[in-house]
């Protein structure tokens, strides 16, 4: 039909009938609480495969009364031998029959055991998850192998060219010194030989209780998941017994501010035959808010507005980059290798920080530039940059939720913290409501706190903590004062 316009229907072709969702309720997150306190949450999603897992309200922040590093051990010991399965290989072979894979991740406040497999194998998957979580053997051989793996990982952490994991640990230790989320997420070397089965059982008896767990699933029918949960997770006697452990740590995070410095020779760090330039890395952070507070959304928009990244972009230096750290820092200072904003948020606190990297000789100027960006956050917010940041945040949110494992984690974490889940369209509506006054309000509140500083590399020219604190406490934000402080 060469004469028919593309905007007109073709003659003689039946009218198209498009598929439509039956109702929004069908795709909302459903939550059921079992008699023992375990929460079962599910999100229906089209597809042959499902992602199911157990999330436990347990992490490095809960180790105050225990040896530091237990969560790191449990992460490495996950999906090893259990009461039903003699080895990790048996578990993997069982999952392979349903096209499944498994993973365990421990963070500061949550440990997550997850399996992705064919939805028809849900019964097997939930049985396996219950066994892995509540009936691990923790044999001497497995614990010894875990010790070796952890020691190797700690060595690798200090040798790798990318210092971000190390800096993240340092900035949390500086911001929340010796409490809750400031406790080390990685097992210290001196504790690796002290953690044994008795220590692990003592910890598990306190924190691996049904009321601190969520069984989350994506891509399965809610009733089927609840049925499996009742079958395998109700009335099960854990391997460590029913005796009560130590009292659960319910400490609320106390923001302290401060500095953590590690002098380190970064001159020989290289990925290959071409040497990487010697860099000094600085991370400066200020307390933000909990993800349960209303101000969490403005802080997320602010973090997106700051943006940043490496000094090289695929489209050429700075091409198509509109975030503040690109426009004000990387595009104007060619010697800066990196300037990136991060936002870490927890149930009772949060941390907004900027990571910057440069040659050791220009550390003083780099710190000055980053502190200036913090102060400028409290200034005028352009309508165009705010709308761009909000659109980018909504786009990133929706793109991430295209992935089934991401939806699973989102469902599990939200239900674990709040017993419910905000759906994407609700979050997008909240993002759309953010105004320039909201950004200014949260920044003003943030700037009244002491800064947290992490510094790694050659720190000869690093300004003192008092200078950085004085610069960030500038009430009027006038830049000449900054120059006097750092010179």
LOTORKE-648679 format. One record per residue (C-alpha): z, x, y; residue in one letter; residue number from 1. Coordinates in pm, 1 decimal, always signed. Example, Ala and Ser with C-alpha at 12.3 -4.5 7.8 and 13.67 -1.06 7.14 Angstrom:
2
{site {+780.0; +1230.0; -450.0}; A; 1},
{site {+714.0; +1367.0; -106.0}; S; 2},
// end
This chain:
487
{site {+0.0; +0.0; +0.0}; X; 1},
{site {-111.6; +246.1; +268.2}; X; 2},
{site {-117.1; -21.1; +540.5}; X; 3},
{site {+241.8; -144.5; +484.1}; X; 4},
{site {+502.2; +1.1; +719.2}; X; 5},
{site {+803.4; +176.3; +564.3}; X; 6},
{site {+1025.9; -72.9; +746.7}; X; 7},
{site {+872.3; -373.4; +565.4}; X; 8},
{site {+925.3; -482.4; +203.8}; X; 9},
{site {+629.6; -435.1; -29.1}; X; 10},
{site {+446.2; -759.4; -103.7}; X; 11},
{site {+501.3; -906.4; -449.8}; X; 12},
{site {+812.0; -694.2; -522.4}; X; 13},
{site {+1129.1; -891.9; -615.8}; X; 14},
{site {+1416.1; -879.4; -368.1}; X; 15},
{site {+1663.3; -601.6; -453.0}; X; 16},
{site {+2011.2; -694.9; -571.7}; X; 17},
{site {+2269.6; -429.4; -487.0}; X; 18},
{site {+2594.3; -362.8; -673.8}; X; 19},
{site {+2911.9; -446.9; -483.8}; X; 20},
{site {+3281.0; -381.6; -543.4}; X; 21},
{site {+3449.9; -689.6; -689.8}; X; 22},
{site {+3748.3; -650.7; -462.3}; X; 23},
{site {+3933.9; -375.9; -279.7}; X; 24},
{site {+4252.9; -444.6; -477.0}; X; 25},
{site {+4082.3; -334.9; -797.3}; X; 26},
{site {+4054.6; +18.8; -661.6}; X; 27},
{site {+4395.2; +52.2; -497.0}; X; 28},
{site {+4663.9; +277.8; -638.7}; X; 29},
{site {+4899.3; +91.9; -873.0}; X; 30},
{site {+5256.1; +208.2; -941.4}; X; 31},
{site {+5494.6; +101.5; -1220.0}; X; 32},
{site {+5853.0; +227.8; -1259.9}; X; 33},
{site {+5975.0; +253.6; -1621.0}; X; 34},
{site {+6331.2; +181.9; -1733.0}; X; 35},
{site {+6425.3; +553.4; -1729.7}; X; 36},
{site {+6306.3; +598.3; -1368.0}; X; 37},
{site {+5969.0; +760.2; -1448.7}; X; 38},
{site {+5694.1; +642.7; -1213.3}; X; 39},
{site {+5346.2; +574.3; -1350.5}; X; 40},
{site {+5067.2; +573.9; -1090.5}; X; 41},
{site {+4696.7; +519.6; -1144.6}; X; 42},
{site {+4374.3; +497.4; -946.5}; X; 43},
{site {+4074.3; +331.5; -1104.5}; X; 44},
{site {+3751.5; +528.6; -1070.5}; X; 45},
{site {+3414.3; +487.6; -1232.9}; X; 46},
{site {+3317.9; +751.7; -1489.7}; X; 47},
{site {+3359.4; +864.4; -1846.8}; X; 48},
{site {+3623.8; +1126.9; -1774.4}; X; 49},
{site {+3978.3; +1096.8; -1642.5}; X; 50},
{site {+4237.9; +1332.1; -1494.9}; X; 51},
{site {+4597.5; +1270.6; -1602.6}; X; 52},
{site {+4906.8; +1477.0; -1536.7}; X; 53},
{site {+5281.2; +1496.3; -1487.9}; X; 54},
{site {+5415.0; +1600.6; -1147.8}; X; 55},
{site {+5777.3; +1713.5; -1127.2}; X; 56},
{site {+5986.3; +1733.0; -810.3}; X; 57},
{site {+6072.5; +2094.7; -883.0}; X; 58},
{site {+5969.1; +2424.6; -728.7}; X; 59},
{site {+6082.5; +2752.2; -578.1}; X; 60},
{site {+6272.8; +2567.6; -301.9}; X; 61},
{site {+6513.8; +2434.3; -568.7}; X; 62},
{site {+6611.9; +2777.4; -703.8}; X; 63},
{site {+6900.9; +2845.3; -464.3}; X; 64},
{site {+7161.1; +2821.0; -743.4}; X; 65},
{site {+6941.6; +2995.8; -999.5}; X; 66},
{site {+6756.2; +3322.7; -1041.1}; X; 67},
{site {+6455.3; +3325.8; -810.8}; X; 68},
{site {+6125.0; +3307.1; -998.0}; X; 69},
{site {+6194.2; +3035.2; -1257.2}; X; 70},
{site {+5910.3; +2811.1; -1132.7}; X; 71},
{site {+5671.7; +3106.2; -1154.3}; X; 72},
{site {+5780.5; +3157.1; -1516.7}; X; 73},
{site {+5737.8; +2788.2; -1603.0}; X; 74},
{site {+5387.0; +2789.0; -1454.8}; X; 75},
{site {+5286.0; +3078.3; -1681.5}; X; 76},
{site {+5460.3; +2930.4; -1987.8}; X; 77},
{site {+5286.9; +2591.6; -1954.6}; X; 78},
{site {+5064.0; +2472.4; -2241.4}; X; 79},
{site {+5208.1; +2726.5; -2486.2}; X; 80},
{site {+5363.6; +2633.5; -2823.8}; X; 81},
{site {+5561.5; +2308.0; -2845.8}; X; 82},
{site {+5737.4; +2098.6; -3110.3}; X; 83},
{site {+5400.7; +1954.3; -3224.1}; X; 84},
{site {+5163.7; +2240.9; -3147.5}; X; 85},
{site {+5216.4; +2586.8; -3294.9}; X; 86},
{site {+5025.4; +2778.9; -3029.2}; X; 87},
{site {+4821.0; +2756.1; -2712.0}; X; 88},
{site {+4505.1; +2771.8; -2924.5}; X; 89},
{site {+4605.2; +2452.9; -3107.8}; X; 90},
{site {+4649.0; +2274.5; -2774.1}; X; 91},
{site {+4309.0; +2392.8; -2649.5}; X; 92},
{site {+4140.1; +2288.7; -2976.2}; X; 93},
{site {+4298.9; +1943.1; -2951.3}; X; 94},
{site {+4172.8; +1904.7; -2594.6}; X; 95},
{site {+3830.3; +2035.4; -2692.0}; X; 96},
{site {+3780.3; +1733.5; -2919.4}; X; 97},
{site {+3789.1; +1517.9; -2605.4}; X; 98},
{site {+3600.1; +1764.2; -2383.4}; X; 99},
{site {+3926.6; +1844.1; -2206.6}; X; 100},
{site {+4070.1; +2127.9; -1999.3}; X; 101},
{site {+4429.1; +2184.1; -1884.1}; X; 102},
{site {+4605.7; +2356.0; -1596.8}; X; 103},
{site {+4952.8; +2401.8; -1448.5}; X; 104},
{site {+5029.9; +2485.7; -1086.4}; X; 105},
{site {+5369.9; +2547.9; -930.8}; X; 106},
{site {+5425.2; +2527.7; -555.6}; X; 107},
{site {+5732.7; +2535.2; -333.5}; X; 108},
{site {+5823.7; +2173.5; -398.0}; X; 109},
{site {+5620.2; +2051.9; -698.8}; X; 110},
{site {+5511.8; +2166.3; -1042.5}; X; 111},
{site {+5205.1; +1992.8; -1183.0}; X; 112},
{site {+5080.5; +1975.1; -1543.7}; X; 113},
{site {+4728.4; +1828.7; -1552.2}; X; 114},
{site {+4454.9; +1754.8; -1805.2}; X; 115},
{site {+4095.9; +1640.7; -1747.4}; X; 116},
{site {+3934.1; +1483.8; -2053.7}; X; 117},
{site {+3730.1; +1193.3; -2187.2}; X; 118},
{site {+3909.5; +869.4; -2097.0}; X; 119},
{site {+3892.8; +758.2; -2463.8}; X; 120},
{site {+4138.0; +1037.8; -2551.0}; X; 121},
{site {+4411.0; +911.9; -2313.9}; X; 122},
{site {+4663.9; +856.8; -2594.7}; X; 123},
{site {+4623.7; +1216.9; -2715.0}; X; 124},
{site {+4638.7; +1351.8; -2359.1}; X; 125},
{site {+4964.5; +1173.7; -2265.0}; X; 126},
{site {+5120.6; +1276.0; -2599.3}; X; 127},
{site {+5026.0; +1638.2; -2529.3}; X; 128},
{site {+5157.7; +1626.0; -2168.6}; X; 129},
{site {+5491.0; +1481.3; -2286.5}; X; 130},
{site {+5522.5; +1750.3; -2553.7}; X; 131},
{site {+5429.0; +2035.9; -2317.6}; X; 132},
{site {+5675.4; +1918.5; -2051.0}; X; 133},
{site {+5974.1; +1809.6; -2261.0}; X; 134},
{site {+5939.2; +1999.9; -2590.7}; X; 135},
{site {+5825.4; +2358.6; -2512.5}; X; 136},
{site {+5937.4; +2617.3; -2768.4}; X; 137},
{site {+5974.3; +2901.4; -2516.5}; X; 138},
{site {+5965.6; +3162.2; -2792.6}; X; 139},
{site {+6079.8; +3521.0; -2728.1}; X; 140},
{site {+5722.8; +3643.3; -2772.1}; X; 141},
{site {+5587.3; +3395.1; -2514.2}; X; 142},
{site {+5858.9; +3483.7; -2262.6}; X; 143},
{site {+5786.2; +3855.8; -2305.9}; X; 144},
{site {+5412.7; +3797.8; -2254.5}; X; 145},
{site {+5495.5; +3596.0; -1941.7}; X; 146},
{site {+5706.9; +3882.9; -1807.4}; X; 147},
{site {+5411.3; +4119.2; -1848.4}; X; 148},
{site {+5171.1; +3870.7; -1685.0}; X; 149},
{site {+5403.0; +3822.2; -1387.6}; X; 150},
{site {+5451.5; +4195.7; -1333.8}; X; 151},
{site {+5074.6; +4245.2; -1343.8}; X; 152},
{site {+5024.7; +3958.1; -1096.9}; X; 153},
{site {+5280.3; +4107.3; -856.2}; X; 154},
{site {+5104.5; +4444.1; -868.2}; X; 155},
{site {+4770.1; +4275.2; -807.1}; X; 156},
{site {+4915.9; +4077.6; -515.2}; X; 157},
{site {+5009.2; +4398.7; -335.9}; X; 158},
{site {+4674.2; +4567.1; -407.4}; X; 159},
{site {+4418.4; +4294.4; -334.4}; X; 160},
{site {+4212.8; +4320.4; -12.0}; X; 161},
{site {+4286.5; +3957.6; +83.2}; X; 162},
{site {+4644.4; +3959.1; +217.8}; X; 163},
{site {+4667.3; +3582.2; +274.2}; X; 164},
{site {+4898.2; +3497.8; -24.7}; X; 165},
{site {+5135.1; +3778.1; +75.6}; X; 166},
{site {+5131.1; +3675.3; +443.9}; X; 167},
{site {+5196.9; +3312.6; +350.9}; X; 168},
{site {+5508.5; +3422.4; +161.0}; X; 169},
{site {+5619.1; +3638.0; +452.8}; X; 170},
{site {+5571.9; +3368.5; +719.6}; X; 171},
{site {+5773.3; +3117.4; +513.5}; X; 172},
{site {+6048.0; +3375.8; +459.8}; X; 173},
{site {+6057.3; +3440.2; +837.0}; X; 174},
{site {+6051.8; +3071.2; +934.5}; X; 175},
{site {+6310.2; +2945.0; +682.3}; X; 176},
{site {+6517.8; +3252.8; +612.6}; X; 177},
{site {+6704.0; +3233.5; +278.2}; X; 178},
{site {+6673.9; +2857.0; +240.0}; X; 179},
{site {+6451.6; +2593.2; +70.6}; X; 180},
{site {+6080.5; +2655.1; +141.6}; X; 181},
{site {+6162.7; +3005.7; +264.0}; X; 182},
{site {+6262.9; +3115.1; -86.9}; X; 183},
{site {+6009.2; +3334.4; -265.6}; X; 184},
{site {+5742.8; +3143.8; -461.5}; X; 185},
{site {+5670.3; +3449.9; -678.7}; X; 186},
{site {+5922.8; +3594.4; -921.2}; X; 187},
{site {+6078.3; +3915.3; -777.6}; X; 188},
{site {+6023.4; +4220.1; -1000.4}; X; 189},
{site {+6398.4; +4268.4; -1048.4}; X; 190},
{site {+6434.5; +3912.7; -1188.6}; X; 191},
{site {+6149.1; +3930.0; -1438.9}; X; 192},
{site {+6371.8; +4085.6; -1708.5}; X; 193},
{site {+6670.2; +3856.9; -1635.0}; X; 194},
{site {+6501.0; +3521.3; -1695.4}; X; 195},
{site {+6533.1; +3410.4; -2058.9}; X; 196},
{site {+6533.6; +3086.5; -2259.4}; X; 197},
{site {+6895.1; +2998.4; -2165.9}; X; 198},
{site {+6821.0; +3035.4; -1792.1}; X; 199},
{site {+6506.7; +2823.3; -1825.9}; X; 200},
{site {+6685.4; +2551.1; -2027.1}; X; 201},
{site {+6965.6; +2538.4; -1769.4}; X; 202},
{site {+6711.1; +2483.9; -1490.2}; X; 203},
{site {+6502.6; +2234.1; -1689.0}; X; 204},
{site {+6806.8; +2019.3; -1772.1}; X; 205},
{site {+6872.0; +1973.3; -1399.0}; X; 206},
{site {+6521.0; +1917.1; -1265.3}; X; 207},
{site {+6301.7; +1788.2; -1551.5}; X; 208},
{site {+6452.1; +1440.0; -1554.2}; X; 209},
{site {+6242.5; +1116.9; -1561.2}; X; 210},
{site {+6354.2; +1005.4; -1213.3}; X; 211},
{site {+6202.5; +1327.6; -1070.2}; X; 212},
{site {+5864.9; +1281.3; -1244.8}; X; 213},
{site {+5540.3; +1093.9; -1182.7}; X; 214},
{site {+5275.0; +1037.2; -1449.0}; X; 215},
{site {+4954.2; +1006.1; -1245.1}; X; 216},
{site {+4608.3; +920.3; -1371.4}; X; 217},
{site {+4262.7; +876.4; -1218.3}; X; 218},
{site {+3976.0; +707.9; -1402.3}; X; 219},
{site {+4181.9; +499.7; -1645.5}; X; 220},
{site {+4317.2; +143.6; -1671.5}; X; 221},
{site {+4673.4; +115.5; -1538.4}; X; 222},
{site {+4801.3; -96.0; -1828.4}; X; 223},
{site {+4674.0; +159.3; -2082.5}; X; 224},
{site {+4847.1; +446.1; -1896.2}; X; 225},
{site {+5175.7; +251.5; -1877.4}; X; 226},
{site {+5151.5; +175.2; -2249.4}; X; 227},
{site {+5105.3; +546.4; -2331.9}; X; 228},
{site {+5392.6; +641.1; -2097.7}; X; 229},
{site {+5625.9; +397.1; -2274.8}; X; 230},
{site {+5516.3; +535.6; -2613.0}; X; 231},
{site {+5559.3; +907.1; -2538.7}; X; 232},
{site {+5788.9; +941.7; -2234.2}; X; 233},
{site {+6047.3; +666.2; -2276.8}; X; 234},
{site {+6362.8; +757.7; -2465.0}; X; 235},
{site {+6239.1; +1108.3; -2555.1}; X; 236},
{site {+6510.0; +1369.4; -2615.8}; X; 237},
{site {+6410.5; +1696.1; -2440.7}; X; 238},
{site {+6439.5; +2023.3; -2630.3}; X; 239},
{site {+6722.5; +2136.7; -2397.2}; X; 240},
{site {+6933.2; +1829.5; -2486.5}; X; 241},
{site {+7069.7; +1543.8; -2279.3}; X; 242},
{site {+7359.9; +1736.5; -2129.1}; X; 243},
{site {+7373.8; +1747.8; -1750.6}; X; 244},
{site {+7275.4; +2074.8; -1584.6}; X; 245},
{site {+7395.4; +2197.7; -1249.7}; X; 246},
{site {+7382.6; +1960.9; -954.9}; X; 247},
{site {+7034.8; +1913.5; -811.2}; X; 248},
{site {+6982.2; +2101.9; -484.6}; X; 249},
{site {+6918.9; +1845.8; -210.3}; X; 250},
{site {+6926.1; +2091.7; +80.6}; X; 251},
{site {+6719.8; +2001.5; +386.2}; X; 252},
{site {+6501.9; +2282.7; +521.2}; X; 253},
{site {+6663.1; +2473.4; +809.7}; X; 254},
{site {+6410.4; +2634.3; +1043.9}; X; 255},
{site {+6543.1; +2971.7; +1163.4}; X; 256},
{site {+6244.7; +3160.1; +1306.2}; X; 257},
{site {+6238.4; +3538.0; +1288.7}; X; 258},
{site {+6016.0; +3824.2; +1182.6}; X; 259},
{site {+5925.0; +3982.6; +849.6}; X; 260},
{site {+5744.9; +4317.7; +871.7}; X; 261},
{site {+5588.8; +4521.9; +592.5}; X; 262},
{site {+5456.2; +4865.5; +685.4}; X; 263},
{site {+5165.1; +4930.7; +451.7}; X; 264},
{site {+4873.8; +5172.4; +436.5}; X; 265},
{site {+4565.0; +4948.2; +438.8}; X; 266},
{site {+4314.3; +5232.0; +480.6}; X; 267},
{site {+4216.3; +5254.1; +112.5}; X; 268},
{site {+4176.2; +4882.5; +38.0}; X; 269},
{site {+3822.4; +4828.0; -88.4}; X; 270},
{site {+3630.0; +4581.3; -304.7}; X; 271},
{site {+3359.1; +4830.5; -399.1}; X; 272},
{site {+3173.1; +5140.7; -289.4}; X; 273},
{site {+3160.6; +5023.2; +75.3}; X; 274},
{site {+3506.7; +5073.8; +226.9}; X; 275},
{site {+3672.6; +4784.5; +408.5}; X; 276},
{site {+3789.8; +4870.5; +760.5}; X; 277},
{site {+4161.6; +4935.8; +795.0}; X; 278},
{site {+4317.2; +4622.2; +941.2}; X; 279},
{site {+4657.6; +4505.2; +1054.2}; X; 280},
{site {+4737.6; +4141.2; +980.4}; X; 281},
{site {+4959.5; +3923.6; +1197.4}; X; 282},
{site {+5065.4; +3564.9; +1136.2}; X; 283},
{site {+5256.6; +3371.6; +1403.1}; X; 284},
{site {+5397.1; +3026.7; +1327.4}; X; 285},
{site {+5606.6; +2748.0; +1480.8}; X; 286},
{site {+5781.0; +2454.3; +1314.6}; X; 287},
{site {+5568.9; +2137.5; +1305.9}; X; 288},
{site {+5686.2; +1831.4; +1112.3}; X; 289},
{site {+5721.2; +1670.0; +769.2}; X; 290},
{site {+5424.8; +1489.4; +614.9}; X; 291},
{site {+5644.7; +1176.6; +616.0}; X; 292},
{site {+5664.7; +1166.6; +997.9}; X; 293},
{site {+5421.9; +987.5; +1228.1}; X; 294},
{site {+5345.7; +1316.2; +1407.3}; X; 295},
{site {+5191.2; +1459.5; +1090.8}; X; 296},
{site {+4848.9; +1313.3; +1178.4}; X; 297},
{site {+4838.4; +1460.6; +1534.8}; X; 298},
{site {+4940.0; +1798.4; +1389.6}; X; 299},
{site {+4658.6; +1775.1; +1131.6}; X; 300},
{site {+4410.1; +1699.4; +1411.8}; X; 301},
{site {+4548.9; +1990.1; +1617.5}; X; 302},
{site {+4506.5; +2226.5; +1321.2}; X; 303},
{site {+4144.6; +2112.6; +1283.6}; X; 304},
{site {+4088.5; +2155.2; +1657.2}; X; 305},
{site {+4214.0; +2516.4; +1640.4}; X; 306},
{site {+4005.0; +2587.3; +1326.4}; X; 307},
{site {+3879.4; +2943.8; +1318.3}; X; 308},
{site {+3786.8; +3171.3; +1030.9}; X; 309},
{site {+3626.6; +3512.1; +982.0}; X; 310},
{site {+3422.4; +3694.7; +1244.8}; X; 311},
{site {+3104.3; +3651.9; +1036.9}; X; 312},
{site {+2934.9; +3314.8; +994.1}; X; 313},
{site {+2627.7; +3248.5; +781.2}; X; 314},
{site {+2428.6; +3121.2; +1079.1}; X; 315},
{site {+2490.5; +3434.5; +1280.8}; X; 316},
{site {+2802.1; +3531.3; +1477.2}; X; 317},
{site {+2954.1; +3215.9; +1625.6}; X; 318},
{site {+2646.6; +3000.0; +1577.1}; X; 319},
{site {+2742.6; +2635.1; +1552.6}; X; 320},
{site {+3114.8; +2712.5; +1578.4}; X; 321},
{site {+3309.4; +2482.7; +1809.3}; X; 322},
{site {+3678.0; +2521.2; +1722.4}; X; 323},
{site {+3907.0; +2689.7; +1974.9}; X; 324},
{site {+3972.9; +3003.0; +1773.1}; X; 325},
{site {+3598.1; +3064.2; +1746.5}; X; 326},
{site {+3518.4; +2984.4; +2108.9}; X; 327},
{site {+3821.1; +3148.7; +2274.3}; X; 328},
{site {+3897.4; +3433.6; +2033.7}; X; 329},
{site {+3627.9; +3544.4; +1788.8}; X; 330},
{site {+3331.3; +3490.3; +2019.7}; X; 331},
{site {+3498.1; +3670.7; +2310.7}; X; 332},
{site {+3664.0; +3959.4; +2128.1}; X; 333},
{site {+3418.9; +4133.1; +1895.2}; X; 334},
{site {+3690.5; +4359.4; +1752.6}; X; 335},
{site {+3880.9; +4066.2; +1596.2}; X; 336},
{site {+3797.9; +4031.3; +1226.7}; X; 337},
{site {+3975.3; +3702.2; +1164.4}; X; 338},
{site {+4156.2; +3421.4; +1347.1}; X; 339},
{site {+4244.5; +3115.8; +1139.6}; X; 340},
{site {+4483.9; +2824.1; +1185.9}; X; 341},
{site {+4690.5; +2691.1; +891.8}; X; 342},
{site {+4920.3; +2391.4; +861.2}; X; 343},
{site {+5179.9; +2380.3; +581.2}; X; 344},
{site {+5369.4; +2052.2; +551.2}; X; 345},
{site {+5657.4; +1949.1; +324.4}; X; 346},
{site {+5885.3; +1650.5; +272.9}; X; 347},
{site {+6134.7; +1764.2; +537.4}; X; 348},
{site {+5956.2; +2019.8; +756.1}; X; 349},
{site {+5625.6; +2187.9; +838.1}; X; 350},
{site {+5475.7; +2507.0; +978.4}; X; 351},
{site {+5168.7; +2552.4; +1198.7}; X; 352},
{site {+5053.5; +2914.6; +1209.9}; X; 353},
{site {+4764.5; +3137.0; +1315.5}; X; 354},
{site {+4656.9; +3438.1; +1109.2}; X; 355},
{site {+4473.6; +3717.1; +1292.3}; X; 356},
{site {+4335.1; +4056.1; +1180.3}; X; 357},
{site {+4219.0; +4356.5; +1381.1}; X; 358},
{site {+4219.7; +4735.6; +1396.0}; X; 359},
{site {+4577.7; +4876.1; +1416.0}; X; 360},
{site {+4507.3; +5022.5; +1762.8}; X; 361},
{site {+4449.4; +4673.7; +1903.8}; X; 362},
{site {+4748.9; +4493.4; +1754.8}; X; 363},
{site {+4921.8; +4452.5; +2093.0}; X; 364},
{site {+4619.9; +4284.6; +2248.9}; X; 365},
{site {+4564.8; +4070.6; +1937.3}; X; 366},
{site {+4922.2; +3935.6; +1950.2}; X; 367},
{site {+4879.3; +3864.5; +2320.4}; X; 368},
{site {+4561.0; +3664.6; +2254.7}; X; 369},
{site {+4720.0; +3459.2; +1974.7}; X; 370},
{site {+5033.3; +3375.8; +2177.7}; X; 371},
{site {+4805.6; +3270.7; +2463.0}; X; 372},
{site {+4626.7; +3028.2; +2229.2}; X; 373},
{site {+4960.1; +2871.4; +2133.0}; X; 374},
{site {+5046.0; +2816.4; +2500.5}; X; 375},
{site {+4699.6; +2678.2; +2578.7}; X; 376},
{site {+4752.6; +2413.2; +2306.7}; X; 377},
{site {+4984.9; +2238.4; +2554.9}; X; 378},
{site {+4711.3; +2227.9; +2820.2}; X; 379},
{site {+4429.6; +1981.4; +2871.6}; X; 380},
{site {+4254.6; +1849.6; +2560.9}; X; 381},
{site {+3885.6; +1772.8; +2606.0}; X; 382},
{site {+3766.0; +1433.9; +2485.1}; X; 383},
{site {+3464.9; +1590.5; +2312.9}; X; 384},
{site {+3664.5; +1854.3; +2122.7}; X; 385},
{site {+3924.5; +1595.7; +2019.6}; X; 386},
{site {+3661.4; +1355.6; +1886.0}; X; 387},
{site {+3490.4; +1640.9; +1702.3}; X; 388},
{site {+3820.5; +1748.6; +1541.7}; X; 389},
{site {+3901.7; +1390.3; +1435.5}; X; 390},
{site {+3554.1; +1338.9; +1289.3}; X; 391},
{site {+3573.6; +1671.7; +1105.0}; X; 392},
{site {+3918.1; +1586.9; +964.3}; X; 393},
{site {+3799.2; +1245.7; +839.8}; X; 394},
{site {+3487.0; +1405.2; +692.9}; X; 395},
{site {+3691.6; +1672.5; +510.9}; X; 396},
{site {+3933.7; +1408.3; +381.2}; X; 397},
{site {+3656.7; +1189.8; +239.7}; X; 398},
{site {+3461.3; +1485.4; +95.1}; X; 399},
{site {+3769.9; +1618.1; -83.7}; X; 400},
{site {+3838.8; +1274.2; -230.7}; X; 401},
{site {+3498.1; +1280.8; -400.7}; X; 402},
{site {+3664.9; +1508.5; -656.9}; X; 403},
{site {+3865.1; +1338.2; -932.9}; X; 404},
{site {+4128.8; +1616.9; -967.1}; X; 405},
{site {+4187.7; +1604.3; -589.2}; X; 406},
{site {+4243.1; +1226.3; -603.7}; X; 407},
{site {+4485.5; +1283.9; -893.6}; X; 408},
{site {+4689.8; +1535.8; -693.6}; X; 409},
{site {+4686.1; +1312.4; -386.0}; X; 410},
{site {+4807.6; +1010.7; -587.3}; X; 411},
{site {+5077.2; +1212.3; -765.9}; X; 412},
{site {+5216.1; +1389.6; -459.3}; X; 413},
{site {+5225.3; +1077.6; -242.0}; X; 414},
{site {+5395.1; +865.3; -509.4}; X; 415},
{site {+5640.7; +1147.3; -587.1}; X; 416},
{site {+5744.4; +1162.7; -219.7}; X; 417},
{site {+5716.1; +800.3; -105.6}; X; 418},
{site {+5673.8; +578.9; -417.7}; X; 419},
{site {+5344.9; +455.6; -271.4}; X; 420},
{site {+5008.4; +588.5; -151.4}; X; 421},
{site {+4820.5; +555.2; +174.8}; X; 422},
{site {+4455.1; +493.5; +100.6}; X; 423},
{site {+4179.2; +696.1; +268.8}; X; 424},
{site {+4072.8; +413.0; +502.4}; X; 425},
{site {+4434.2; +384.5; +627.1}; X; 426},
{site {+4450.2; +758.6; +697.6}; X; 427},
{site {+4113.8; +747.6; +876.6}; X; 428},
{site {+4242.8; +464.1; +1097.4}; X; 429},
{site {+4550.7; +671.9; +1188.1}; X; 430},
{site {+4331.1; +973.8; +1268.4}; X; 431},
{site {+4111.6; +760.6; +1496.4}; X; 432},
{site {+4419.1; +652.7; +1695.6}; X; 433},
{site {+4520.1; +1009.1; +1794.6}; X; 434},
{site {+4499.1; +1058.3; +2173.1}; X; 435},
{site {+4516.5; +1371.9; +2394.6}; X; 436},
{site {+4871.4; +1271.2; +2492.8}; X; 437},
{site {+4974.0; +1281.1; +2123.7}; X; 438},
{site {+4847.4; +1638.2; +2091.5}; X; 439},
{site {+5028.5; +1744.6; +2409.0}; X; 440},
{site {+5351.7; +1576.5; +2293.6}; X; 441},
{site {+5366.0; +1747.4; +1952.4}; X; 442},
{site {+5272.4; +2087.7; +2098.8}; X; 443},
{site {+5542.3; +2064.9; +2367.4}; X; 444},
{site {+5800.6; +1987.5; +2098.7}; X; 445},
{site {+5672.6; +2274.6; +1884.2}; X; 446},
{site {+5682.7; +2535.0; +2164.0}; X; 447},
{site {+6055.8; +2482.8; +2215.6}; X; 448},
{site {+6125.4; +2647.8; +1876.7}; X; 449},
{site {+6167.2; +3017.7; +1803.1}; X; 450},
{site {+5850.9; +3170.0; +1656.9}; X; 451},
{site {+5815.5; +3295.3; +1299.3}; X; 452},
{site {+5619.4; +3621.4; +1270.8}; X; 453},
{site {+5476.8; +3800.6; +965.6}; X; 454},
{site {+5320.1; +4144.1; +1011.4}; X; 455},
{site {+5145.7; +4357.1; +747.4}; X; 456},
{site {+4979.0; +4698.1; +780.2}; X; 457},
{site {+5008.8; +4973.5; +1043.0}; X; 458},
{site {+5261.4; +4824.3; +1288.3}; X; 459},
{site {+5296.4; +5114.6; +1530.2}; X; 460},
{site {+5174.4; +4910.9; +1828.3}; X; 461},
{site {+5330.2; +4577.8; +1731.6}; X; 462},
{site {+5522.5; +4419.9; +2024.5}; X; 463},
{site {+5889.4; +4346.8; +1963.0}; X; 464},
{site {+5995.2; +4005.3; +1837.5}; X; 465},
{site {+6176.2; +3946.1; +2166.7}; X; 466},
{site {+5850.3; +3998.8; +2358.9}; X; 467},
{site {+5662.7; +3752.9; +2137.1}; X; 468},
{site {+5942.8; +3497.3; +2171.0}; X; 469},
{site {+5953.4; +3536.3; +2549.7}; X; 470},
{site {+5575.9; +3493.8; +2573.7}; X; 471},
{site {+5579.1; +3172.9; +2369.8}; X; 472},
{site {+5869.1; +3026.8; +2567.0}; X; 473},
{site {+5662.2; +3033.1; +2887.5}; X; 474},
{site {+5711.4; +2681.2; +3024.3}; X; 475},
{site {+5421.8; +2684.3; +3270.4}; X; 476},
{site {+5177.7; +2874.6; +3045.9}; X; 477},
{site {+5066.3; +3104.3; +3328.2}; X; 478},
{site {+4875.9; +3392.6; +3170.7}; X; 479},
{site {+4974.2; +3675.2; +3410.8}; X; 480},
{site {+5325.6; +3655.8; +3270.7}; X; 481},
{site {+5189.3; +3729.1; +2924.5}; X; 482},
{site {+5016.1; +4043.9; +3042.7}; X; 483},
{site {+5338.0; +4174.3; +3198.3}; X; 484},
{site {+5533.0; +4104.4; +2879.0}; X; 485},
{site {+5297.3; +4294.1; +2651.2}; X; 486},
{site {+5235.5; +4594.6; +2871.2}; X; 487},
// end
